[in-house]
């Protein structure tokens, strides 16, 4: 940030208000700088003082430095906006992580109950870390078993490359005509799983 000792920026006020204040400050600084320069030049010429240039330059330089007031306001507001954005993003990330953790806890509890309902043993067949994955595997196996026991010929994705194929029995490695390998693809999880036959 600029070193601006005399210009006071009230960051509790809107940026536009401080910018107007900074513009007026710069205009006044320029007016004083011009007046002082003219007065000092006239005085130096009148008195024929030649050894005060350093002092004159120092005073004028300090006044000219006040011309950075607008930039000072803009830089600081930009920084405050950036800090506010970072704070908002950090809070949003923390909120999402908290929601994810809560959702994960609920899903894990449902997975544990699902596995217990299907005869799985906690500590032997699964634990808290593996409950969701095992529940998904179990749900897949359950859905596949239902379709295998249905004694039905299923249509499958990819059958367009077969000729006069009746379909797939849901269990064999190949379709009825033997041209394509077929398996059960799954969508969803143990709470709502959908299977469909697909060639590979």
C-alpha positions as MATLAB code, in Angstrom:
seq = 'XXXXXXXXXXXXXXXXXXXXXXXXXXXXXXXXXXXXXXXXXXXXXXXXXXXXXXXXXXXXXXXXXXXXXXXXXXXXXXXXXXXXXXXXXXXXXXXXXXXXXXXXXXXXXXXXXXXXXXXXXXXXXXXXXXXXXXXXXXXXXXXXXXXXXXXXXXXXXXXXXXXXXXXXXXXXXXXXXXXXXXXXXXXXXXXXXXXXXXXX';
ca = [
       0.000    0.000    0.000;
       1.053    3.622   -0.571;
       2.589    5.559    2.279;
      -0.032    8.268    2.799;
       0.344    9.791    6.237;
      -1.936   12.795    5.911;
      -4.804   11.521    3.770;
      -7.277    9.677    6.007;
      -9.421    7.028    4.332;
     -12.485    5.967    6.321;
     -13.044    2.376    5.213;
     -16.356    2.260    7.052;
     -17.689    4.553    4.307;
     -18.551    3.570    0.702;
     -15.676    3.551   -1.773;
     -17.297    6.291   -3.894;
     -17.414    8.623   -0.892;
     -13.741    8.106   -0.166;
     -12.850    8.570   -3.843;
     -14.621   11.939   -3.899;
     -12.747   12.895   -0.762;
      -9.466   11.775   -2.350;
     -10.132   13.774   -5.532;
     -10.819   16.911   -3.505;
      -7.683   16.206   -1.472;
      -5.544   15.914   -4.606;
      -7.025   19.088   -6.084;
      -6.248   20.985   -2.885;
      -2.742   19.529   -2.765;
      -2.117   20.642   -6.342;
      -3.445   24.114   -5.604;
      -1.187   24.432   -2.575;
       1.757   22.986   -4.495;
       1.346   25.481   -7.317;
       0.871   28.389   -4.922;
       3.864   27.385   -2.850;
       6.044   26.849   -5.913;
       5.189   30.276   -7.291;
       5.678   31.955   -3.920;
       8.963   30.174   -3.273;
      10.237   30.989   -6.764;
       9.313   34.654   -6.350;
      10.947   34.793   -2.925;
      14.112   33.063   -4.081;
      14.419   35.431   -7.043;
      13.719   38.479   -4.897;
      16.198   37.510   -2.197;
      18.656   35.940   -4.635;
      18.804   32.825   -2.444;
      20.463   30.016   -4.357;
      21.155   27.466   -1.655;
      17.590   26.553   -0.698;
      16.809   24.308   -3.664;
      17.032   21.128   -1.586;
      14.552   22.456    0.940;
      12.193   23.643   -1.790;
      12.417   20.282   -3.565;
      11.779   18.432   -0.324;
       8.631   20.427    0.464;
       7.295   20.191   -3.084;
       8.109   16.516   -3.283;
       6.134   15.800   -0.139;
       3.152   17.735   -1.481;
       3.362   15.970   -4.828;
       3.373   12.612   -3.051;
      -0.109   13.496   -1.772;
      -1.269   13.041   -5.364;
      -1.443    9.278   -4.683;
      -4.599    9.629   -2.581;
      -6.963    8.235   -5.243;
      -4.687    5.299   -5.950;
      -4.387    4.763   -2.202;
      -8.193    4.513   -1.895;
      -8.577    2.218   -4.902;
      -5.754   -0.115   -3.835;
      -7.100   -0.458   -0.325;
     -10.680   -1.063   -1.409;
      -9.459   -3.637   -3.903;
      -7.579   -5.353   -1.127;
     -10.625   -5.287    1.144;
     -12.748   -6.739   -1.660;
     -10.194   -9.491   -2.203;
     -10.071  -10.273    1.514;
     -13.872  -10.315    1.669;
     -14.002  -12.662   -1.337;
     -11.426  -14.984    0.208;
     -13.369  -14.990    3.474;
     -16.614  -15.779    1.643;
     -14.975  -18.601   -0.330;
     -13.430  -20.005    2.839;
     -16.776  -19.944    4.650;
     -18.528  -21.534    1.658;
     -15.905  -24.283    1.486;
     -16.270  -24.960    5.219;
     -20.061  -25.085    4.833;
     -19.820  -27.537    1.933;
     -17.383  -29.727    3.832;
     -19.687  -29.740    6.853;
     -22.685  -30.637    4.659;
     -20.694  -33.375    2.926;
     -19.598  -34.805    6.275;
     -23.191  -34.764    7.549;
     -24.523  -36.376    4.366;
     -21.783  -38.986    4.488;
     -22.684  -39.781    8.079;
     -26.354  -40.266    7.164;
     -25.563  -42.429    4.116;
     -23.098  -44.515    6.128;
     -25.730  -45.127    8.807;
     -28.221  -46.206    6.138;
     -25.598  -48.465    4.565;
     -24.893  -50.147    7.905;
     -28.595  -50.795    8.441;
     -28.984  -52.079    4.869;
     -26.148  -54.539    5.334;
     -27.450  -55.766    8.682;
     -30.882  -56.265    7.087;
     -29.207  -58.405    4.406;
     -27.388  -60.641    6.854;
     -23.962  -58.980    6.792;
     -21.925  -58.946    9.988;
     -20.410  -55.748   11.300;
     -16.694  -56.149   11.931;
     -16.483  -59.269    9.764;
     -18.133  -58.477    6.442;
     -17.789  -54.697    6.712;
     -16.876  -51.794    8.970;
     -17.740  -48.079    9.041;
     -15.134  -47.220    6.420;
     -16.291  -49.903    3.957;
     -20.039  -49.885    4.706;
     -21.095  -47.795    1.696;
     -18.958  -49.700   -0.811;
     -20.071  -53.089    0.527;
     -23.702  -51.949    0.549;
     -23.422  -50.984   -3.130;
     -21.852  -54.347   -3.968;
     -24.553  -56.166   -2.024;
     -27.340  -54.211   -3.709;
     -25.823  -55.057   -7.111;
     -25.680  -58.751   -6.250;
     -29.285  -58.669   -5.029;
     -30.540  -57.000   -8.210;
     -28.581  -59.369  -10.441;
     -29.960  -62.402   -8.574;
     -33.524  -61.134   -9.054;
     -33.030  -60.887  -12.799;
     -31.284  -64.228  -13.085;
     -34.161  -65.946  -11.276;
     -36.729  -64.298  -13.516;
     -35.975  -66.703  -16.426;
     -36.424  -63.840  -18.882;
     -34.664  -62.955  -22.119;
     -33.512  -59.348  -21.904;
     -32.801  -56.810  -24.575;
     -29.364  -55.267  -24.235;
     -27.489  -52.202  -25.419;
     -25.235  -53.109  -28.332;
     -27.508  -55.752  -29.855;
     -27.582  -53.836  -33.133;
     -24.446  -55.689  -34.237;
     -26.206  -59.049  -33.848;
     -28.379  -60.710  -36.466;
     -31.692  -62.287  -35.446;
     -30.573  -62.392  -31.785;
     -33.276  -63.120  -29.229;
     -31.419  -61.201  -26.511;
     -29.643  -62.259  -23.324;
     -30.721  -64.547  -20.525;
     -29.245  -62.309  -17.817;
     -26.706  -64.886  -16.702;
     -24.613  -66.295  -19.578;
     -21.434  -64.595  -20.698;
     -22.785  -64.116  -24.223;
     -26.067  -63.226  -25.850;
     -28.312  -65.857  -27.419;
     -26.614  -65.709  -30.824;
     -23.162  -65.776  -29.209;
     -21.922  -62.655  -30.984;
     -21.625  -60.294  -27.996;
     -20.460  -60.534  -24.407;
     -23.077  -58.999  -22.117;
     -23.140  -57.970  -18.462;
     -25.302  -56.057  -15.994;
     -24.348  -52.375  -15.816;
     -25.546  -50.398  -12.807;
     -26.583  -46.847  -12.057;
     -27.246  -45.339   -8.628;
     -26.343  -46.764   -5.231;
     -27.780  -49.171   -2.707;
     -30.631  -46.762   -1.943;
     -31.860  -46.725   -5.535;
     -30.010  -48.962   -7.948;
     -31.002  -49.564  -11.571;
     -29.500  -52.329  -13.727;
     -29.476  -52.584  -17.494;
     -27.951  -55.127  -19.847;
     -25.071  -53.906  -21.974;
     -22.651  -55.515  -24.427;
     -18.913  -54.992  -24.028;
];
